[in-house]
Amino acid sequence: MTIKWILQTALPCALMVGAVTFAGHQALEAADHFDPPARTGSDTNTVGFDVAADISDLFAFHDVTNVYVAIGFGGPSATNLPGFYDPDVLYTINVSNTGTRTDIEIPIEIRFGRDGVNPGIEVRNLPGAGPLRGPVERNLMTNNGITVRAGVFDDPFNFDPQGLRDSRATGNLSFSNTRNRFANLNTTFVVIAIPRGLIDRGQPLDIWTSSARIRS
């Protein structure tokens, strides 16, 4: 099962105030909340699809110091549930920062351990650093200043699925800003902060992500 999402973050020169732009690209196999491959039924159905491998969001932004990338999966879920740390799912954040914009210069690979509710995380191919390992729900840092945190976060996505369904059914826009399907729900995230000097090559970053179930 593979889900891909592409964002572009434009990096201005370091003396400018940080600004981020996102641009669309030619479509790939993609999914957002509630529509990974094999998911059927309403947006509350959690049966019949691979929850842990369901990528919900990819966020990319920056400030004058760091580039931040966050991948969310396994949500939204109730606030009393633990994170989805499946040791048999490989998450990859692909970064293109030089040459052809679809080339992968930095394939950041993420996997979890097999230690129950709070397993360890291993992150490979971080720029200029060896594999980073440590527990979830804790800030982990490499010697060159990259910070990684895996854990459960409030789902930042804001959307009205009922409004979308009503709009499709009637042909009239029926969204309401009083309805947010993701309010008071959590999603499992891996958040990575990378010092700009390790990743900025003077051109926009193209970033996309995938999940793959590892069969043993």
Backbone as numpy.savetxt, mean C-alpha at the origin, in Angstrom:
# Nx Ny Nz CAx CAy CAz Cx Cy Cz
-2.33 -14.90 -7.04 -3.18 -13.72 -7.04 -2.29 -12.48 -7.04
-2.45 -11.62 -8.00 -1.62 -10.42 -8.08 -2.50 -9.21 -8.27
-2.25 -8.19 -7.49 -2.99 -6.94 -7.58 -1.98 -5.84 -7.74
-2.16 -4.98 -8.72 -1.18 -3.93 -8.96 -1.86 -2.57 -8.95
-1.10 -1.59 -8.51 -1.61 -0.23 -8.36 -0.46 0.70 -8.71
-0.68 1.72 -9.48 0.42 2.61 -9.85 0.12 4.03 -9.40
1.12 4.67 -8.82 1.07 6.08 -8.49 2.34 6.72 -9.01
2.31 8.02 -9.18 3.50 8.76 -9.51 3.64 9.90 -8.52
4.82 10.06 -7.96 5.07 11.19 -7.08 6.18 12.03 -7.69
5.92 13.30 -7.89 6.89 14.20 -8.49 7.73 14.83 -7.39
9.05 14.80 -7.56 9.95 15.32 -6.56 10.55 16.63 -7.05
10.19 17.76 -6.45 10.82 19.02 -6.81 12.21 19.09 -6.20
12.95 20.13 -6.51 14.29 20.26 -5.93 14.17 20.41 -4.42
15.25 20.06 -3.73 15.21 19.97 -2.27 14.93 21.31 -1.61
15.17 22.42 -2.31 14.97 23.73 -1.70 13.52 24.17 -1.74
12.70 23.50 -2.50 11.31 23.87 -2.61 10.49 23.19 -1.52
9.36 23.79 -1.20 8.43 23.15 -0.28 7.87 21.91 -0.96
7.81 20.80 -0.23 7.38 19.55 -0.82 5.99 19.62 -1.41
5.84 19.09 -2.60 4.53 19.02 -3.24 4.44 17.70 -3.96
3.27 17.11 -3.98 3.10 15.80 -4.58 2.02 15.87 -5.63
2.27 15.26 -6.79 1.23 15.11 -7.80 1.10 13.64 -8.12
-0.11 13.22 -8.42 -0.37 11.83 -8.77 -0.92 11.81 -10.19
-0.42 10.89 -10.98 -0.84 10.82 -12.37 -1.27 9.40 -12.71
-2.32 9.28 -13.51 -2.78 7.98 -13.95 -1.90 7.42 -15.05
-1.94 6.12 -15.21 -1.16 5.43 -16.21 -2.04 4.42 -16.91
-1.48 3.79 -17.93 -2.22 2.74 -18.62 -2.60 1.66 -17.61
-3.81 1.18 -17.67 -4.33 0.27 -16.67 -3.57 -1.05 -16.67
-3.35 -1.59 -15.49 -2.84 -2.94 -15.30 -3.91 -3.75 -14.61
-3.57 -5.00 -14.25 -4.47 -5.76 -13.39 -4.54 -5.00 -12.07
-5.70 -4.53 -11.70 -5.76 -3.64 -10.55 -7.03 -3.88 -9.75
-6.96 -3.49 -8.49 -8.13 -3.59 -7.63 -8.00 -2.58 -6.52
-9.16 -2.13 -6.03 -9.12 -1.29 -4.85 -9.95 -1.99 -3.77
-10.41 -1.26 -2.78 -11.22 -1.87 -1.73 -12.39 -2.64 -2.35
-12.59 -3.84 -1.88 -13.78 -4.64 -2.18 -13.81 -5.29 -3.55
-12.78 -5.15 -4.39 -12.91 -5.81 -5.69 -11.64 -6.51 -6.16
-11.00 -7.30 -5.28 -9.90 -8.12 -5.78 -10.44 -9.28 -6.61
-9.59 -9.97 -7.36 -10.05 -11.15 -8.09 -10.72 -12.15 -7.15
-11.78 -12.73 -7.61 -12.54 -13.79 -6.92 -13.45 -13.28 -5.83
-13.49 -11.97 -5.59 -14.43 -11.48 -4.59 -15.79 -11.26 -5.24
-16.82 -11.76 -4.61 -18.18 -11.63 -5.14 -19.09 -11.14 -4.03
-20.25 -10.66 -4.42 -21.23 -10.24 -3.44 -21.03 -8.80 -3.02
-21.60 -8.46 -1.86 -21.60 -7.08 -1.40 -20.23 -6.68 -0.87
-20.09 -5.39 -0.56 -18.80 -4.92 -0.06 -18.52 -5.38 1.37
-19.49 -6.06 2.00 -19.25 -6.60 3.34 -18.89 -8.08 3.30
-18.90 -8.69 2.14 -18.59 -10.10 2.02 -17.10 -10.34 2.16
-16.70 -11.22 3.08 -15.30 -11.55 3.25 -15.04 -13.03 2.99
-15.93 -13.67 2.26 -15.82 -15.09 2.00 -15.46 -15.30 0.53
-14.61 -16.27 0.27 -14.35 -16.68 -1.11 -13.25 -15.92 -1.80
-12.42 -15.17 -1.06 -11.29 -14.51 -1.69 -10.15 -14.42 -0.69
-9.01 -14.05 -1.16 -7.78 -14.06 -0.36 -7.65 -12.73 0.37
-8.12 -12.66 1.61 -8.16 -11.40 2.35 -6.75 -10.83 2.54
-5.82 -11.66 2.96 -4.48 -11.16 3.28 -3.78 -10.59 2.06
-4.05 -11.13 0.89 -3.39 -10.68 -0.33 -4.14 -9.56 -1.04
-5.24 -9.11 -0.45 -6.06 -8.06 -1.06 -5.45 -6.69 -0.75
-4.76 -6.10 -1.71 -4.19 -4.78 -1.53 -5.30 -3.75 -1.67
-5.47 -2.93 -0.65 -6.53 -1.93 -0.70 -6.02 -0.59 -1.20
-4.83 -0.19 -0.79 -4.33 1.13 -1.16 -2.82 1.13 -1.27
-2.32 2.02 -2.09 -0.91 2.39 -2.10 -0.85 3.90 -2.03
-0.17 4.42 -1.01 0.01 5.86 -0.85 1.48 6.20 -1.04
1.75 7.32 -1.72 3.12 7.79 -1.90 3.13 9.31 -1.80
4.00 9.83 -0.96 4.11 11.28 -0.81 5.50 11.58 -0.25
5.83 12.85 -0.09 7.17 13.19 0.39 7.17 14.54 1.07
8.23 14.79 1.82 8.54 16.12 2.31 9.98 16.42 1.91
10.59 17.43 2.49 11.94 17.81 2.08 12.97 16.79 2.53
12.59 15.90 3.43 13.55 14.95 4.00 13.39 13.54 3.47
12.15 13.05 3.41 11.88 11.65 3.10 10.85 11.47 2.00
10.91 10.30 1.37 9.82 9.79 0.53 9.11 8.72 1.36
7.77 8.81 1.42 6.97 7.89 2.23 6.13 7.03 1.30
6.16 5.73 1.52 5.34 4.79 0.76 4.61 3.91 1.76
3.30 3.74 1.57 2.50 2.92 2.47 1.62 2.00 1.66
1.66 0.71 1.97 0.82 -0.28 1.31 -0.16 -0.84 2.33
-1.45 -0.83 1.99 -2.49 -1.35 2.88 -3.11 -2.61 2.30
-3.49 -3.52 3.17 -4.07 -4.79 2.71 -4.91 -5.40 3.82
-5.76 -6.36 3.44 -6.52 -7.11 4.42 -7.65 -6.35 5.09
-8.06 -5.25 4.52 -9.09 -4.48 5.21 -10.25 -4.15 4.28
-11.16 -3.34 4.76 -11.21 -2.83 6.13 -11.70 -3.89 7.10
-11.31 -3.75 8.36 -11.70 -4.73 9.37 -12.07 -4.02 10.66
-12.78 -4.73 11.50 -13.21 -4.16 12.77 -12.00 -3.83 13.64
-12.18 -2.85 14.50 -11.06 -2.36 15.30 -10.60 -3.36 16.36
-11.39 -4.41 16.63 -10.98 -5.40 17.62 -10.24 -6.58 17.00
-9.97 -6.52 15.70 -9.28 -7.62 15.02 -7.80 -7.32 14.88
-6.95 -8.36 14.91 -5.51 -8.14 14.71 -5.21 -7.89 13.24
-3.97 -7.57 12.96 -3.56 -7.37 11.57 -3.51 -8.67 10.80
-3.47 -8.55 9.48 -3.35 -9.72 8.61 -1.88 -9.89 8.26
-1.22 -10.84 8.95 0.21 -11.08 8.74 0.38 -12.49 8.22
0.15 -12.68 6.94 0.19 -14.01 6.34 1.61 -14.32 5.87
2.24 -15.34 6.41 3.63 -15.62 6.04 3.78 -16.16 4.62
2.69 -16.53 4.00 2.76 -17.10 2.65 2.40 -16.10 1.57
2.33 -14.81 1.91 2.07 -13.77 0.92 3.32 -12.90 0.79
3.75 -12.70 -0.44 4.86 -11.80 -0.74 4.28 -10.50 -1.28
4.57 -9.39 -0.60 4.18 -8.06 -1.07 5.41 -7.40 -1.68
5.24 -6.77 -2.82 6.35 -6.09 -3.48 5.95 -4.66 -3.82
6.77 -3.72 -3.41 6.62 -2.32 -3.81 7.70 -2.03 -4.83
7.31 -1.79 -6.06 8.25 -1.55 -7.15 8.44 -0.05 -7.36
9.69 0.36 -7.46 10.01 1.78 -7.66 10.87 1.92 -8.90
10.44 2.81 -9.81 11.23 3.18 -10.98 11.68 4.62 -10.80
13.00 4.83 -10.74 13.49 6.19 -10.51 14.53 6.66 -11.52
14.85 5.83 -12.51 15.77 6.23 -13.58 15.38 5.53 -14.87
15.80 6.08 -16.02 15.61 5.40 -17.29 14.15 5.24 -17.65
13.83 4.10 -18.26 12.46 3.81 -18.66 11.57 3.71 -17.42
10.42 4.35 -17.46 9.61 4.50 -16.26 8.91 3.22 -15.84
8.95 2.18 -16.67 8.40 0.90 -16.26 9.47 -0.08 -15.81
10.74 0.33 -15.87 11.80 -0.50 -15.31 11.71 -0.48 -13.79
12.14 -1.57 -13.18 12.10 -1.66 -11.73 13.52 -1.55 -11.20
13.85 -0.39 -10.66 15.17 -0.22 -10.06 15.19 -0.70 -8.60
14.07 -0.54 -7.91 14.04 -0.89 -6.48 12.80 -1.76 -6.22
12.95 -3.09 -6.20 11.81 -3.96 -5.86 11.84 -4.31 -4.37
11.10 -3.57 -3.58 11.09 -3.77 -2.13 10.15 -4.94 -1.81
10.70 -5.99 -1.20 9.92 -7.19 -0.90 9.62 -7.28 0.59
8.37 -7.65 0.90 7.89 -7.67 2.29 7.27 -9.03 2.58
7.73 -9.66 3.67 7.11 -10.90 4.13 7.03 -10.90 5.65
6.09 -11.70 6.17 5.91 -11.82 7.60 6.32 -13.20 8.07
6.61 -13.31 9.38 7.00 -14.58 9.96 5.81 -15.43 10.34
6.08 -16.49 11.09 5.06 -17.47 11.44 4.83 -17.53 12.96
4.94 -16.40 13.61 4.90 -16.39 15.06 3.56 -15.90 15.61
2.47 -16.31 15.00 1.16 -16.03 15.55 0.65 -14.64 15.25
-0.05 -14.05 16.23 -0.74 -12.78 16.02 0.25 -11.64 15.78
1.39 -11.66 16.44 2.37 -10.59 16.31 3.70 -11.14 15.79
3.75 -11.47 14.51 4.97 -12.07 13.97 5.99 -11.00 13.63
7.14 -11.45 13.20 8.13 -10.50 12.70 7.87 -10.16 11.25
8.55 -9.11 10.79 8.49 -8.71 9.39 9.92 -8.70 8.84
10.05 -9.06 7.57 11.33 -8.95 6.87 11.10 -8.11 5.62
11.94 -7.10 5.43 11.86 -6.23 4.26 13.20 -6.30 3.54
13.17 -6.66 2.28 14.39 -6.80 1.48 14.43 -5.75 0.37
15.64 -5.51 -0.12 15.90 -4.62 -1.26 15.60 -3.16 -0.97
15.69 -2.77 0.29 15.62 -1.35 0.61 16.86 -0.67 0.05
16.75 0.53 -0.51 17.91 1.15 -1.16 19.06 1.36 -0.18
20.21 0.81 -0.55 21.42 1.00 0.24 21.45 0.26 1.55
20.58 -0.72 1.75 20.51 -1.41 3.03 20.29 -2.90 2.81
20.75 -3.68 3.77 20.49 -5.11 3.75 19.10 -5.40 4.26
18.74 -6.68 4.38 17.41 -7.03 4.89 17.17 -6.46 6.28
15.96 -5.94 6.48 15.56 -5.37 7.77 14.55 -6.31 8.40
14.81 -6.73 9.63 13.92 -7.67 10.32 13.59 -7.14 11.70
12.37 -7.43 12.15 11.97 -7.02 13.49 10.51 -7.27 13.71
9.98 -6.90 14.89 8.57 -7.15 15.19 7.64 -6.15 14.52
6.38 -6.53 14.38 5.37 -5.61 13.89 5.00 -4.65 15.03
4.25 -3.60 14.68 3.81 -2.59 15.64 4.99 -1.92 16.35
6.08 -1.74 15.61 7.24 -1.06 16.17 8.03 -0.42 15.04
8.58 0.76 15.27 9.42 1.40 14.27 10.75 0.68 14.16
11.13 0.29 12.95 12.39 -0.38 12.68 13.22 0.53 11.79
14.53 0.61 12.00 15.35 1.54 11.25 16.64 0.88 10.78
17.01 1.18 9.53 18.28 0.72 8.98 19.38 1.70 9.37
20.63 1.30 9.12 21.76 2.16 9.44 21.79 3.43 8.61
21.16 3.40 7.42 21.17 4.60 6.57 19.89 5.43 6.69
19.11 5.19 7.72 18.01 6.09 8.04 16.65 5.72 7.50
16.48 4.56 6.86 15.16 4.12 6.42 14.37 3.60 7.63
13.10 4.01 7.73 12.24 3.56 8.81 11.08 2.76 8.25
10.78 1.63 8.88 9.67 0.75 8.47 8.80 0.48 9.68
7.50 0.53 9.48 6.57 0.11 10.52 5.43 -0.67 9.89
5.17 -1.85 10.41 4.02 -2.66 10.00 3.05 -2.74 11.16
1.77 -2.59 10.87 0.80 -2.67 11.95 -0.59 -2.31 11.48
-1.49 -2.20 12.45 -2.89 -1.88 12.18 -3.08 -0.38 12.35
-3.69 0.23 11.34 -3.94 1.66 11.35 -5.40 1.93 11.01
-5.89 3.09 11.43 -7.21 3.54 10.99 -7.22 3.66 9.48
-8.20 3.07 8.82 -8.25 3.13 7.36 -8.47 4.57 6.91
-7.54 5.15 6.13 -7.67 6.56 5.76 -8.57 6.80 4.55
-9.00 5.71 3.90 -9.81 5.88 2.70 -11.20 6.38 3.08
-11.76 7.26 2.27 -13.08 7.84 2.53 -13.91 7.69 1.26
-14.97 6.89 1.33 -15.77 6.68 0.12 -17.17 6.22 0.51
-18.09 6.43 -0.44 -19.50 6.10 -0.27 -19.91 5.06 -1.32
-19.71 3.76 -1.05 -20.08 2.73 -2.04 -21.56 2.73 -2.38
-22.42 3.03 -1.38 -23.85 3.08 -1.66 -24.15 4.17 -2.68
-23.48 5.30 -2.56 -23.66 6.36 -3.55 -23.23 5.95 -4.93
-22.15 5.16 -5.01 -21.71 4.66 -6.31 -22.74 3.73 -6.92
-23.27 2.82 -6.11 -24.28 1.90 -6.63 -25.54 2.66 -7.07
-25.97 3.62 -6.27 -27.15 4.40 -6.64 -26.90 5.22 -7.91
-25.72 5.76 -8.04 -25.39 6.56 -9.24 -25.43 5.69 -10.48
-24.89 4.48 -10.38 -24.90 3.57 -11.53 -26.32 3.15 -11.88
-27.13 2.93 -10.85 -28.49 2.43 -11.08 -29.39 3.50 -11.67
-29.23 4.75 -11.26 -30.15 5.81 -11.67 -29.60 6.74 -12.75
-28.28 6.75 -12.92 -27.68 7.69 -13.86 -27.52 9.08 -13.27
-27.88 9.26 -12.02 -27.73 10.54 -11.33 -26.70 10.40 -10.21
-25.85 11.40 -10.08 -24.88 11.36 -9.00 -25.58 11.35 -7.66
-25.28 10.36 -6.83 -26.02 10.17 -5.59 -25.09 10.01 -4.39
-23.91 10.59 -4.46 -22.96 10.48 -3.37 -23.36 11.41 -2.22
-23.03 10.98 -1.01 -23.30 11.79 0.17 -22.03 11.86 1.02
-21.64 13.06 1.42 -20.46 13.19 2.26 -20.73 12.82 3.72
-21.94 12.39 4.01 -22.26 11.90 5.35 -22.08 10.40 5.47
-21.79 9.73 4.34 -21.60 8.27 4.35 -20.15 7.96 4.03
-19.48 7.29 4.95 -18.11 6.83 4.73 -18.04 5.38 5.18
-17.99 4.49 4.21 -17.99 3.05 4.50 -16.79 2.64 5.36
-15.72 3.44 5.35 -14.48 3.03 6.00 -14.28 3.70 7.37
-15.27 4.45 7.80 -15.16 5.11 9.11 -15.10 4.06 10.22
-14.23 4.29 11.19 -14.11 3.43 12.37 -13.73 1.99 12.02
-12.95 1.84 10.94 -12.44 0.53 10.53 -10.93 0.62 10.37
-10.27 -0.52 10.49 -8.82 -0.58 10.39 -8.38 -1.31 9.13
-7.13 -1.08 8.76 -6.47 -1.81 7.68 -5.03 -2.05 8.11
-4.49 -3.18 7.71 -3.09 -3.48 7.98 -2.23 -2.73 6.97
-1.20 -2.03 7.46 -0.33 -1.25 6.60 1.13 -1.58 6.87
1.94 -1.45 5.83 3.39 -1.34 5.98 3.76 0.05 5.47
4.37 0.86 6.34 4.74 2.23 6.01 6.26 2.33 6.00
6.80 2.90 4.93 8.25 2.99 4.77 8.62 4.45 4.51
9.55 4.97 5.29 10.10 6.31 5.08 11.54 6.17 4.61
11.83 6.71 3.42 13.15 6.57 2.81 13.76 7.96 2.64
14.95 8.22 3.19 15.60 9.51 2.96 15.71 9.81 1.46
15.40 11.03 1.08 15.31 11.36 -0.34 16.61 11.11 -1.10
17.73 11.30 -0.43 19.00 11.08 -1.10 19.23 9.66 -1.55
18.49 8.70 -0.97 18.64 7.30 -1.33 17.77 6.89 -2.52
16.83 7.75 -2.90 15.85 7.33 -3.91 15.61 8.37 -5.00
15.89 9.65 -4.72 15.61 10.73 -5.66 16.73 10.83 -6.69
16.38 10.63 -7.95 17.34 10.76 -9.05 16.96 11.89 -9.99
16.18 12.84 -9.47 15.86 14.04 -10.23 14.74 13.89 -11.23
13.95 12.83 -11.14 12.80 12.66 -12.02 11.67 12.04 -11.22
10.43 12.10 -11.75 9.31 11.53 -11.00 9.54 10.05 -10.68
9.06 9.65 -9.51 9.09 8.25 -9.13 7.80 7.58 -9.59
7.94 6.44 -10.25 6.77 5.61 -10.56 6.77 4.44 -9.59
5.66 4.25 -8.91 5.59 3.27 -7.83 4.34 2.41 -8.02
4.52 1.11 -8.00 3.36 0.22 -8.07 3.64 -0.97 -7.18
2.59 -1.69 -6.84 2.73 -2.76 -5.86 1.96 -3.99 -6.29
2.39 -5.13 -5.76 1.71 -6.40 -6.08 1.75 -7.30 -4.88
0.85 -8.27 -4.86 0.88 -9.33 -3.86 0.84 -10.67 -4.58
1.52 -11.64 -4.03 1.57 -12.98 -4.64 1.59 -14.02 -3.54
0.76 -15.02 -3.66 0.77 -16.09 -2.67 1.86 -17.09 -3.03
2.71 -17.38 -2.05 3.84 -18.29 -2.24 3.37 -19.70 -1.96
3.43 -20.55 -2.96 3.01 -21.94 -2.81 4.21 -22.80 -2.45
4.11 -23.55 -1.37 5.21 -24.41 -0.97 4.88 -25.88 -1.25
